[in-house]
């Protein structure tokens, strides 16, 4: 029996990421199953890669949110090297063939949950830096214990390998992340930011609703397209008309100028909620009665959105606007 860290027995491989292999593992004392990520042998001797792997573990271990996969342990193993232990999430990848394009209601629900996850980490000073379909899993959770209990798709954001907590004045060593989701300023070599995560969220929305990415081609061609090219309307790509409010939501998130995008993931979520209400998609149903998760909204986010959009200097303590 192969063990890692003296307490996790490996039960087979689950997948492979950019920097490591993921295994199903069982805690020897607890008997509980986890997902265990081990740094790839190709990077085991690379000091920079090891630091990034450890940073991923440390940042992810700070986060606890229903839409983010939790890291519960990490360390070094004499044989395998650096590893991290995550909750084992059963579900299907968002990029799985057959899921796209999604219905409008389902796509907006997924986008809203990803926005919730991003707002949670952004408020803690963390930038994800690699929001994309491959890093999102859809799970199914029950709203109760009875056989008739309703089940709902729950989004889980994965892989904090490129996540960082930027320091003032910090630059970017080079372009990193998936080219298809990179904001123009990042394609030009700029550092990741809240705004670049919002851009990637817009690209994700475009994919969910059209089953296509905004730009395709070679890496350089795609990066240049993000900087210079306009995107086809989603209605054109989808082959059926989408409400203008949905087009505007995604287009604003994908604006070339970061200042024209939503100022935060909460502001994106607020506009998305408004669109869902306008289209009568039932978002306002009680979380207790329907199994739907409560969504950010109400006075706090409305005030935050107004604050972000205002052109008038305001002396306002943000802690009085959004608690948490």
C-alpha positions as CSV (number, residue, x, y, z in Angstrom):
1,X,0.0,0.0,0.0
2,X,1.4,3.4,-1.1
3,X,1.1,6.1,1.6
4,X,1.8,9.8,1.5
5,X,2.7,11.9,4.5
6,X,2.4,8.8,6.7
7,X,-1.4,9.0,6.9
8,X,-2.9,8.9,3.4
9,X,-3.2,5.7,1.4
10,X,-3.4,6.2,-2.3
11,X,-6.5,4.5,-4.0
12,X,-5.9,5.4,-7.6
13,X,-5.4,8.4,-9.9
14,X,-8.2,10.9,-10.4
15,X,-6.6,13.3,-12.8
16,X,-3.7,15.5,-13.8
17,X,-3.2,19.2,-13.5
18,X,-0.6,21.6,-14.8
19,X,1.8,21.0,-11.8
20,X,0.7,17.7,-10.3
21,X,-1.2,14.5,-10.3
22,X,-4.4,14.1,-8.3
23,X,-5.2,10.8,-6.5
24,X,-8.0,9.4,-4.5
25,X,-6.7,8.9,-1.0
26,X,-8.0,7.5,2.3
27,X,-7.0,8.8,5.7
28,X,-5.6,5.8,7.5
29,X,-7.1,6.7,10.9
30,X,-10.3,8.4,9.9
31,X,-11.1,6.1,6.9
32,X,-12.4,9.2,5.1
33,X,-11.7,9.7,1.4
34,X,-9.9,12.8,0.1
35,X,-8.4,14.1,-3.2
36,X,-4.6,14.3,-2.8
37,X,-2.5,16.3,-5.2
38,X,1.2,15.5,-5.5
39,X,3.6,17.8,-7.3
40,X,4.7,16.4,-10.7
41,X,8.1,14.8,-10.7
42,X,9.0,17.2,-13.5
43,X,8.7,20.1,-11.1
44,X,9.8,18.4,-7.9
45,X,13.3,19.8,-8.2
46,X,12.2,23.3,-9.5
47,X,12.4,25.7,-6.6
48,X,10.0,28.2,-8.2
49,X,7.5,25.5,-9.0
50,X,7.7,24.1,-5.5
51,X,7.1,27.6,-4.1
52,X,4.1,28.1,-6.3
53,X,2.7,24.7,-5.3
54,X,3.1,25.5,-1.6
55,X,1.6,28.9,-2.2
56,X,-1.5,27.3,-3.8
57,X,-1.9,25.0,-0.8
58,X,-1.5,27.9,1.7
59,X,-3.9,30.3,-0.1
60,X,-6.5,27.6,-0.7
61,X,-6.4,26.4,2.9
62,X,-7.4,29.9,4.0
63,X,-10.7,29.7,2.1
64,X,-14.0,28.2,3.2
65,X,-16.9,28.7,0.8
66,X,-19.7,26.4,-0.6
67,X,-18.5,27.1,-4.1
68,X,-14.8,26.4,-3.6
69,X,-13.1,23.1,-3.0
70,X,-11.4,23.2,0.4
71,X,-7.8,22.3,1.1
72,X,-7.6,20.5,4.5
73,X,-3.9,19.6,4.7
74,X,-0.5,19.9,3.0
75,X,3.0,19.0,3.6
76,X,6.2,17.2,2.3
77,X,6.7,13.5,1.8
78,X,10.2,12.0,1.6
79,X,9.3,9.9,-1.5
80,X,6.6,12.0,-3.3
81,X,7.6,15.5,-2.4
82,X,5.1,18.4,-1.9
83,X,1.4,17.4,-1.6
84,X,-1.9,18.9,-0.6
85,X,-5.1,17.3,0.5
86,X,-8.5,18.5,-0.7
87,X,-12.1,17.5,0.0
88,X,-13.2,14.8,-2.5
89,X,-15.8,16.3,-4.8
90,X,-17.9,14.0,-6.9
91,X,-19.3,15.6,-10.1
92,X,-18.7,16.4,-13.7
93,X,-16.4,18.9,-15.3
94,X,-18.0,22.0,-16.8
95,X,-16.3,21.3,-20.1
96,X,-17.8,17.8,-20.3
97,X,-19.2,17.1,-23.8
98,X,-22.9,17.5,-23.9
99,X,-23.3,20.2,-21.3
100,X,-22.9,23.1,-23.6
101,X,-24.5,25.3,-24.6
102,X,-26.6,25.6,-21.5
103,X,-30.1,26.9,-21.1
104,X,-30.1,30.6,-20.2
105,X,-31.3,29.9,-16.7
106,X,-28.7,27.2,-16.0
107,X,-25.9,29.3,-17.4
108,X,-26.8,32.3,-15.3
109,X,-27.0,30.1,-12.2
110,X,-23.5,28.7,-12.8
111,X,-22.2,32.2,-13.5
112,X,-23.7,33.5,-10.3
113,X,-22.2,30.8,-8.2
114,X,-18.7,31.4,-9.7
115,X,-19.2,35.1,-9.0
116,X,-20.0,34.3,-5.4
117,X,-16.8,32.3,-5.1
118,X,-14.7,35.0,-6.7
119,X,-16.2,37.7,-4.4
120,X,-15.3,35.6,-1.4
121,X,-11.6,35.3,-2.3
122,X,-11.3,38.9,-3.7
123,X,-12.5,40.2,-0.3
124,X,-9.6,38.3,1.2
125,X,-7.1,39.9,-1.2
126,X,-6.7,36.8,-3.3
127,X,-6.8,36.8,-7.1
128,X,-7.6,33.4,-8.7
129,X,-5.9,34.2,-12.0
130,X,-7.1,31.1,-13.9
131,X,-10.9,31.1,-14.1
132,X,-11.9,28.7,-16.9
133,X,-14.3,25.9,-17.6
134,X,-11.6,23.3,-16.9
135,X,-11.3,24.6,-13.3
136,X,-15.0,24.3,-12.5
137,X,-16.9,21.2,-11.4
138,X,-20.7,20.7,-11.1
139,X,-21.9,18.7,-8.2
140,X,-25.3,17.7,-7.0
141,X,-26.6,18.4,-3.5
142,X,-29.9,17.6,-1.9
143,X,-32.0,20.2,-0.1
144,X,-33.2,17.7,2.5
145,X,-33.1,14.1,3.8
146,X,-36.3,12.8,2.3
147,X,-36.4,10.8,-1.0
148,X,-38.4,13.6,-2.5
149,X,-35.8,16.3,-1.6
150,X,-34.9,18.5,-4.5
151,X,-31.4,18.2,-5.9
152,X,-29.5,21.3,-7.2
153,X,-26.4,21.7,-9.2
154,X,-23.7,23.3,-7.1
155,X,-20.6,24.9,-8.7
156,X,-17.2,24.2,-7.2
157,X,-14.2,26.3,-8.2
158,X,-10.9,24.3,-8.4
159,X,-7.2,24.8,-8.9
160,X,-5.6,27.8,-7.1
161,X,-2.2,27.1,-8.8
162,X,-2.0,30.6,-10.2
163,X,-3.8,32.3,-7.3
164,X,-1.9,35.1,-5.6
165,X,-2.2,37.8,-3.1
166,X,-0.7,40.8,-5.0
167,X,1.7,43.2,-3.3
168,X,1.6,47.0,-4.0
169,X,3.7,47.8,-7.0
170,X,4.2,44.2,-7.9
171,X,4.5,43.4,-11.6
172,X,4.1,40.2,-13.6
173,X,7.0,38.0,-14.6
174,X,5.3,36.9,-17.7
175,X,1.9,35.9,-19.2
176,X,0.3,33.0,-17.3
177,X,-3.0,31.3,-17.5
178,X,-5.2,30.0,-20.3
179,X,-4.9,32.3,-23.3
180,X,-8.6,32.0,-24.2
181,X,-9.6,33.7,-20.9
182,X,-6.9,36.3,-20.5
183,X,-8.0,39.9,-20.2
184,X,-6.4,42.4,-22.7
185,X,-4.2,44.0,-20.0
186,X,-2.9,40.5,-19.0
187,X,-2.4,39.5,-22.6
188,X,-0.2,42.6,-22.8
189,X,1.9,41.4,-19.8
190,X,0.1,43.1,-17.0
191,X,-0.5,41.5,-13.5
192,X,-3.6,39.6,-12.6
193,X,-6.3,41.6,-10.8
194,X,-9.9,41.5,-9.7
195,X,-10.8,43.1,-13.0
196,X,-9.0,40.3,-15.0
197,X,-10.9,37.7,-13.0
198,X,-14.1,39.5,-14.0
199,X,-13.0,39.4,-17.7
200,X,-12.5,35.6,-17.4
201,X,-15.9,35.3,-15.8
202,X,-17.3,37.0,-18.9
203,X,-15.5,34.6,-21.2
204,X,-16.9,31.8,-19.2
205,X,-20.4,33.2,-19.6
206,X,-19.8,33.4,-23.4
207,X,-18.8,29.8,-23.5
208,X,-21.7,28.6,-21.4
209,X,-24.3,30.3,-23.6
210,X,-22.7,29.6,-27.0
211,X,-20.5,26.5,-26.6
212,X,-17.7,28.5,-28.2
213,X,-14.9,30.6,-26.9
214,X,-14.7,34.3,-28.0
215,X,-11.4,33.8,-29.9
216,X,-9.6,30.8,-31.3
217,X,-6.3,30.2,-33.1
218,X,-2.7,30.1,-32.0
219,X,-1.6,31.5,-28.7
220,X,-0.3,34.8,-30.1
221,X,-3.3,35.1,-32.3
222,X,-5.7,34.7,-29.4
223,X,-3.8,37.1,-27.2
224,X,-3.8,39.8,-29.9
225,X,-7.5,39.2,-30.5
226,X,-8.3,39.9,-26.8
227,X,-6.4,43.2,-27.1
228,X,-7.8,44.4,-30.5
229,X,-10.7,42.4,-31.8
230,X,-14.4,42.8,-31.1
231,X,-16.4,39.7,-30.1
232,X,-19.3,38.2,-32.1
233,X,-22.7,38.6,-30.4
234,X,-23.7,35.6,-28.4
235,X,-27.0,35.5,-30.3
236,X,-25.0,35.0,-33.6
237,X,-22.9,32.2,-32.1
238,X,-25.8,30.5,-30.3
239,X,-28.0,30.6,-33.3
240,X,-31.0,31.9,-31.3
241,X,-31.8,35.3,-29.9
242,X,-30.7,36.1,-26.4
243,X,-32.2,38.9,-24.4
244,X,-30.2,42.2,-24.8
245,X,-29.8,42.3,-21.0
246,X,-27.8,39.0,-21.1
247,X,-25.7,40.2,-24.0
248,X,-25.0,43.4,-22.1
249,X,-24.0,41.5,-18.9
250,X,-21.4,39.4,-20.6
251,X,-20.2,42.2,-22.9
252,X,-19.6,44.5,-19.9
253,X,-17.6,41.9,-18.1
254,X,-15.5,41.4,-21.3
255,X,-14.9,45.1,-21.9
256,X,-11.4,45.9,-23.3
257,X,-11.0,48.7,-20.8
258,X,-10.9,47.4,-17.2
259,X,-12.6,50.5,-16.0
260,X,-15.7,49.7,-18.0
261,X,-16.1,46.2,-16.4
262,X,-18.0,45.5,-13.3
263,X,-16.1,46.9,-10.3
264,X,-16.3,43.6,-8.4
265,X,-17.7,40.1,-8.6
266,X,-20.5,41.3,-6.3
267,X,-21.5,44.0,-8.8
268,X,-21.5,41.4,-11.5
269,X,-23.7,39.2,-9.3
270,X,-26.1,42.1,-8.6
271,X,-26.6,42.8,-12.4
272,X,-27.0,39.1,-13.0
273,X,-29.7,38.9,-10.3
274,X,-31.5,41.9,-11.9
275,X,-31.4,40.1,-15.3
276,X,-32.8,36.9,-13.7
277,X,-35.6,38.8,-12.0
278,X,-36.4,40.7,-15.2
279,X,-36.6,37.3,-17.1
280,X,-38.7,35.8,-14.2
281,X,-36.4,33.0,-13.5
282,X,-37.5,32.4,-9.9
283,X,-34.3,33.6,-8.2
284,X,-36.3,35.0,-5.3
285,X,-37.7,31.8,-4.0
286,X,-36.7,31.0,-0.5
287,X,-33.5,29.1,0.0
288,X,-35.1,27.2,2.8
289,X,-38.2,26.2,0.9
290,X,-36.7,25.4,-2.5
291,X,-33.2,24.2,-1.9
292,X,-31.9,27.2,-3.8
293,X,-28.9,28.9,-2.2
294,X,-29.5,32.5,-1.1
295,X,-27.8,34.9,-3.5
296,X,-26.0,38.2,-2.6
297,X,-28.3,41.1,-3.2
298,X,-30.3,43.6,-1.4
299,X,-29.3,46.9,0.1
300,X,-25.6,46.1,0.7
301,X,-24.7,45.1,-2.9
302,X,-26.9,47.8,-4.3
303,X,-24.9,50.4,-2.3
304,X,-21.6,48.8,-3.3
305,X,-22.6,48.9,-7.0
306,X,-23.6,52.5,-6.8
307,X,-20.4,53.4,-5.0
308,X,-18.3,51.7,-7.6
309,X,-20.1,53.4,-10.5
310,X,-20.1,56.8,-9.0
311,X,-17.9,59.5,-10.6
312,X,-18.1,61.7,-7.6
313,X,-15.4,61.3,-4.9
314,X,-17.0,59.8,-1.8
315,X,-15.6,59.5,1.7
316,X,-17.3,56.2,2.5
317,X,-16.1,53.4,4.7
318,X,-16.5,50.3,2.6
319,X,-17.0,48.2,5.8
320,X,-20.3,50.0,6.3
321,X,-21.4,48.9,2.8
322,X,-20.4,45.3,2.7
323,X,-20.0,43.3,5.9
324,X,-17.8,40.2,6.0
